[in-house]
Amino acid sequence: MTRTLRGAIALAGATALCLGAVATSGAVQPGAESARQDVRIGLLLPESKTTRYEKFDRPYIEAKIKELAPDAQIDYYNAAESANTQQQQVNTALAKGDKVLILDAVDAKSIQSSVQKAHDAGVKVVAYDRLAQGPVDSYVSYDNRKVGELQGQALLDALGDKAGSGQIVMHNGSPTDPNAAEFKAGAHSVLDGKVKIGKEYDTPNWDPNNANQQMSGAISALGKDNIVGVYSANDGLAAGISTALKAAGINVPLTGQDAQLDAIQRILLGTQTITIMKPYKPEADIAATMAVDFAEGKQLPADLVPTTVTSGSGQKVPANLLTPVVVDKTNIKDTVVKDGLYTVQEICTPTYAAACKEAGLQ
């Protein structure tokens, strides 16, 4: 073989190797495409009476999942406040082949057997907003005790000198929601010894109608002139409470949580004092990221789960706890408007135009 021919063969071989390397580096590795297509996530939310779940949580979570895994299959379930329905929905999700569940539990205790069933099937569970019992794999929420502390302090600040001159009524939320117990503990840590608590209620399923009836009963029992303030754990309860207060001709400091549109409007009118804003998008994005990482067989990075919490059933759970924000009349523009929850036009309908102008929104 001549030197020229040997050189030509060597050059052709080298070129083929280079082309092969380029083709390999740009190609999807065997199984990778099917792994992407196998990202199947069940999203289980607890109810729809609270406007956040359908308006914010669901679309934010689904959008982030699709951003991270465009071919992902998302199966959505809403339990409509029924713990039994949610247990059945977990069974359905497992039967469909969901590899990860993002679970916001209706009842943190009763869902434990379903969480265990998912765990036994090798399905990861991301506890969202509420910490379900059982072997959940990660948790994202806000610092719920801090929420209660902020609510309690805001109520004290609004009461001022009246703190010791009358009684307050406390509405702590649903007894099946572990967050409610943390809100309550945080609020009590601030309020105890500084105010007299005339009546205190749990409100199953966070039902505004029940809160309305409870508040009406408290007014009858305590007397309208003896109530100086009301602690409400969320805005849904505050809606029912404010109706009862208005019917009795009472306007006293009232707390809330979730930054619902109607709550922002009540704050503008002065019939609610504050709400707690827990920006939904950061929480939703973190949950979606956790779920996609799990679905793709990855370990969660330390910055995604910088702390741990202990569930009611004793498990140590990797967690990400975000910081809540107090919203009052003075910072609506710099919080809910700036964060994109609502536009000024959505808030400042004709009924609220004058109050918006006074607050500097228009």
NUMAR-271405 format. One line per 10 residues: number of its first residue (from 1); their letters; for each residue x, y, z of C-alpha. Coordinates in nm, 2 decimals. Example, Ala and Ser with C-alpha at 12.3 -4.5 7.8 and 13.67 -1.06 7.14 Angstrom:
! NUMAR-271405
1> AS> 1.23:-0.45:0.78 | 1.37:-0.11:0.71
END
This chain:
! NUMAR-271405
1> MTRTLRGAIA> 0.00:0.00:0.00 | 0.14:0.34:-0.09 | 0.21:0.61:0.16 | -0.05:0.83:-0.01 | -0.32:0.56:0.01 | -0.24:0.49:0.38 | -0.27:0.86:0.46 | -0.61:0.89:0.28 | -0.75:0.59:0.47 | -0.62:0.73:0.80
11> LAGATALCLG> -0.78:1.07:0.73 | -1.11:0.91:0.63 | -1.11:0.71:0.96 | -1.04:1.01:1.17 | -1.31:1.21:1.00 | -1.56:0.93:1.06 | -1.46:0.92:1.43 | -1.51:1.29:1.46 | -1.85:1.28:1.29 | -1.95:0.99:1.51
21> AVATSGAVQP> -1.85:1.18:1.82 | -2.04:1.49:1.71 | -2.35:1.28:1.63 | -2.33:1.11:1.97 | -2.29:1.43:2.16 | -2.59:1.59:1.99 | -2.81:1.28:2.02 | -3.06:1.18:2.29 | -2.90:0.90:2.48 | -3.09:0.57:2.47
31> GAESARQDVR> -3.38:0.58:2.71 | -3.35:0.96:2.78 | -3.64:1.05:2.55 | -3.86:0.79:2.70 | -3.76:0.91:3.05 | -3.87:1.26:2.96 | -4.20:1.13:2.83 | -4.25:0.92:3.14 | -4.27:1.23:3.37 | -4.62:1.18:3.50
41> IGLLLPESKT> -4.73:1.39:3.79 | -5.05:1.40:3.99 | -5.15:1.73:4.14 | -5.40:1.70:4.42 | -5.55:2.02:4.57 | -5.79:2.03:4.86 | -6.08:2.26:4.77 | -6.20:2.55:4.55 | -6.39:2.77:4.80 | -6.06:2.95:4.87
51> TRYEKFDRPY> -5.99:3.12:4.54 | -5.62:3.08:4.54 | -5.61:2.71:4.43 | -5.78:2.74:4.09 | -5.67:3.10:4.02 | -5.31:3.07:4.12 | -5.17:2.74:4.26 | -5.29:2.51:3.98 | -5.19:2.72:3.68 | -4.85:2.82:3.83
61> IEAKIKELAP> -4.76:2.46:3.92 | -4.87:2.33:3.58 | -4.68:2.60:3.39 | -4.36:2.53:3.58 | -4.38:2.16:3.53 | -4.43:2.21:3.15 | -4.14:2.46:3.15 | -3.91:2.20:3.31 | -4.05:1.89:3.13 | -4.25:1.99:2.82
71> DAQIDYYNAA> -4.37:1.63:2.76 | -4.48:1.58:3.12 | -4.83:1.44:3.18 | -5.02:1.62:3.46 | -5.32:1.46:3.62 | -5.52:1.71:3.82 | -5.76:1.64:4.11 | -5.95:1.87:4.34 | -6.10:1.70:4.65 | -6.38:1.97:4.71
81> ESANTQQQQV> -6.30:1.96:5.08 | -6.36:1.58:5.11 | -6.09:1.37:5.28 | -6.25:1.06:5.15 | -6.26:1.19:4.79 | -5.89:1.28:4.82 | -5.80:0.93:4.93 | -5.99:0.79:4.63 | -5.80:1.04:4.41 | -5.47:0.92:4.53
91> NTALAKGDKV> -5.58:0.56:4.44 | -5.68:0.69:4.09 | -5.34:0.87:4.05 | -5.15:0.55:4.14 | -5.36:0.34:3.91 | -5.30:0.59:3.62 | -4.92:0.55:3.67 | -4.83:0.89:3.83 | -4.47:0.88:3.94 | -4.49:1.18:4.17
101> LILDAVDAKS> -4.78:1.33:4.37 | -4.80:1.70:4.47 | -5.04:1.67:4.76 | -5.21:1.95:4.95 | -5.40:1.74:5.20 | -5.76:1.81:5.30 | -5.70:1.62:5.63 | -5.33:1.57:5.72 | -5.40:1.27:5.94 | -5.65:1.07:5.74
111> IQSSVQKAHD> -5.44:1.10:5.43 | -5.15:0.91:5.60 | -5.25:0.57:5.47 | -5.27:0.70:5.12 | -4.92:0.85:5.15 | -4.79:0.52:5.28 | -4.96:0.34:4.98 | -4.78:0.58:4.74 | -4.45:0.53:4.92 | -4.49:0.15:4.91
121> AGVKVVAYDR> -4.55:0.18:4.53 | -4.23:0.38:4.48 | -4.42:0.70:4.41 | -4.27:1.02:4.56 | -4.49:1.26:4.75 | -4.43:1.64:4.76 | -4.64:1.79:5.05 | -4.76:2.12:4.92 | -4.86:2.41:5.16 | -4.99:2.16:5.42
131> LAQGPVDSYV> -4.77:1.89:5.57 | -4.94:1.56:5.53 | -4.86:1.28:5.77 | -4.68:0.97:5.65 | -4.36:0.91:5.46 | -4.37:1.23:5.24 | -4.05:1.30:5.05 | -4.04:1.68:5.06 | -4.24:1.98:5.17 | -4.28:2.33:5.06
141> SYDNRKVGEL> -4.49:2.60:5.24 | -4.45:2.92:5.43 | -4.34:2.95:5.79 | -4.69:2.90:5.93 | -4.61:2.99:6.29 | -4.46:3.31:6.17 | -4.79:3.38:5.98 | -4.98:3.36:6.31 | -4.72:3.58:6.49 | -4.76:3.84:6.22
151> QGQALLDALG> -5.14:3.83:6.24 | -5.13:3.85:6.62 | -4.89:4.14:6.62 | -5.09:4.33:6.35 | -5.41:4.28:6.56 | -5.23:4.41:6.87 | -5.09:4.71:6.68 | -5.44:4.80:6.55 | -5.60:4.76:6.89 | -5.35:5.00:7.06
161> DKAGSGQIVM> -5.49:5.12:7.39 | -5.80:4.91:7.35 | -5.61:4.59:7.38 | -5.69:4.57:7.75 | -6.03:4.72:7.75 | -6.25:4.46:7.58 | -6.25:4.11:7.44 | -6.14:3.96:7.11 | -6.28:3.66:6.92 | -6.05:3.41:6.75
171> HNGSPTDPNA> -6.14:3.20:6.44 | -5.85:2.95:6.39 | -5.95:2.76:6.08 | -6.00:2.40:6.01 | -5.90:2.14:6.27 | -5.79:1.90:6.00 | -5.54:2.14:5.85 | -5.20:2.12:6.03 | -5.13:2.48:5.92 | -5.42:2.60:6.12
181> AEFKAGAHSV> -5.27:2.47:6.44 | -4.94:2.65:6.36 | -5.13:2.98:6.28 | -5.31:2.95:6.61 | -4.99:2.88:6.81 | -4.81:3.17:6.65 | -5.10:3.41:6.72 | -5.14:3.29:7.08 | -4.77:3.34:7.14 | -4.82:3.71:7.07
191> LDGKVKIGKE> -5.17:3.77:7.21 | -5.18:3.57:7.53 | -5.15:3.79:7.84 | -5.22:4.11:7.63 | -5.58:4.06:7.53 | -5.88:3.88:7.68 | -6.01:3.61:7.44 | -6.39:3.61:7.48 | -6.46:3.33:7.23 | -6.24:3.10:7.02
201> YDTPNWDPNN> -6.35:2.88:6.74 | -6.23:2.61:6.50 | -6.41:2.63:6.16 | -6.43:2.29:5.98 | -6.33:2.31:5.61 | -6.25:2.68:5.64 | -6.62:2.75:5.57 | -6.70:3.12:5.56 | -7.07:3.05:5.63 | -6.97:2.87:5.95
211> ANQQMSGAIS> -6.75:3.16:6.05 | -7.04:3.39:5.99 | -7.26:3.19:6.22 | -6.98:3.16:6.48 | -6.92:3.54:6.48 | -7.29:3.61:6.51 | -7.30:3.37:6.81 | -7.00:3.55:6.97 | -7.17:3.89:6.93 | -7.48:3.76:7.10
221> ALGKDNIVGV> -7.29:3.60:7.38 | -7.04:3.88:7.45 | -7.23:4.19:7.35 | -7.14:4.40:7.05 | -6.98:4.68:7.27 | -6.75:4.44:7.44 | -6.57:4.31:7.12 | -6.26:4.51:7.03 | -6.11:4.29:6.77 | -6.12:3.97:6.57
231> YSANDGLAAG> -5.85:3.73:6.48 | -5.93:3.55:6.16 | -5.68:3.29:6.03 | -5.76:3.35:5.66 | -5.95:3.58:5.43 | -6.23:3.33:5.35 | -6.32:3.32:5.72 | -6.28:3.70:5.73 | -6.54:3.73:5.46 | -6.80:3.56:5.67
241> ISTALKAAGI> -6.69:3.74:5.99 | -6.70:4.08:5.83 | -7.06:4.02:5.72 | -7.17:3.93:6.07 | -6.98:4.24:6.21 | -7.15:4.47:5.96 | -7.49:4.33:6.04 | -7.43:4.41:6.40 | -7.30:4.75:6.33 | -6.95:4.67:6.45
251> NVPLTGQDAQ> -6.62:4.78:6.28 | -6.32:4.65:6.47 | -5.97:4.53:6.36 | -5.99:4.21:6.17 | -5.70:3.99:6.04 | -5.68:3.75:5.74 | -5.45:3.56:5.52 | -5.41:3.47:5.15 | -5.44:3.82:5.00 | -5.77:3.74:4.83
261> LDAIQRILLG> -5.91:4.01:4.61 | -6.21:4.06:4.83 | -5.99:4.09:5.13 | -5.78:4.36:4.96 | -6.10:4.55:4.88 | -6.21:4.52:5.25 | -5.88:4.65:5.36 | -5.93:4.96:5.13 | -6.27:5.01:5.29 | -6.14:4.97:5.64
271> TQTITIMKPY> -6.35:4.66:5.72 | -6.05:4.43:5.74 | -5.72:4.55:5.88 | -5.45:4.32:5.72 | -5.40:4.01:5.53 | -5.09:3.79:5.50 | -4.96:3.75:5.15 | -4.78:3.43:5.07 | -4.67:3.47:4.72 | -4.81:3.17:4.53
281> KPEADIAATM> -4.56:3.16:4.24 | -4.24:3.09:4.44 | -4.42:2.82:4.64 | -4.57:2.67:4.32 | -4.24:2.68:4.13 | -4.05:2.50:4.41 | -4.32:2.23:4.43 | -4.31:2.18:4.06 | -3.93:2.17:4.05 | -3.92:1.91:4.33
291> AVDFAEGKQL> -4.18:1.70:4.15 | -3.99:1.71:3.81 | -3.66:1.63:3.98 | -3.82:1.33:4.16 | -3.98:1.21:3.84 | -3.65:1.22:3.66 | -3.48:1.02:3.93 | -3.27:1.31:4.07 | -3.18:1.39:4.42 | -3.31:1.73:4.54
301> PADLVPTTVT> -3.03:1.99:4.56 | -2.96:2.13:4.90 | -3.07:2.48:4.81 | -3.41:2.35:4.71 | -3.46:2.19:5.06 | -3.25:2.40:5.29 | -3.42:2.28:5.61 | -3.62:2.00:5.76 | -3.95:1.98:5.95 | -4.10:1.70:6.16
311> SGSGQKVPAN> -4.44:1.58:6.05 | -4.72:1.49:6.29 | -4.64:1.12:6.24 | -4.28:1.18:6.34 | -4.10:1.18:6.01 | -3.81:1.43:5.94 | -3.90:1.58:5.60 | -3.67:1.79:5.37 | -3.84:2.13:5.34 | -3.84:2.47:5.20
321> LLTPVVVDKT> -4.02:2.73:5.41 | -4.08:3.07:5.26 | -4.13:3.41:5.43 | -4.48:3.56:5.45 | -4.56:3.93:5.40 | -4.81:4.16:5.59 | -5.04:4.36:5.36 | -5.23:4.66:5.48 | -5.37:4.97:5.32 | -5.03:5.14:5.29
331> NIKDTVVKDG> -4.85:4.88:5.09 | -5.11:4.72:4.85 | -4.93:4.87:4.55 | -4.59:4.74:4.66 | -4.71:4.39:4.74 | -5.01:4.24:4.56 | -5.00:4.47:4.26 | -4.62:4.46:4.22 | -4.62:4.08:4.26 | -4.88:4.05:3.98
341> LYTVQEICTP> -5.16:3.90:4.19 | -5.41:4.17:4.08 | -5.40:4.48:3.86 | -5.52:4.81:3.99 | -5.82:4.78:3.75 | -5.92:4.45:3.91 | -5.90:4.60:4.26 | -6.04:4.94:4.20 | -6.39:4.87:4.06 | -6.63:5.16:4.09
351> TYAAACKEAG> -6.74:5.05:4.44 | -6.38:5.09:4.56 | -6.27:5.39:4.35 | -6.27:5.65:4.62 | -6.09:5.42:4.86 | -5.83:5.34:4.60 | -5.77:5.71:4.53 | -5.73:5.77:4.90 | -5.48:5.48:4.93 | -5.28:5.61:4.63
361> LQ> -5.37:5.33:4.39 | -5.53:5.56:4.14
END
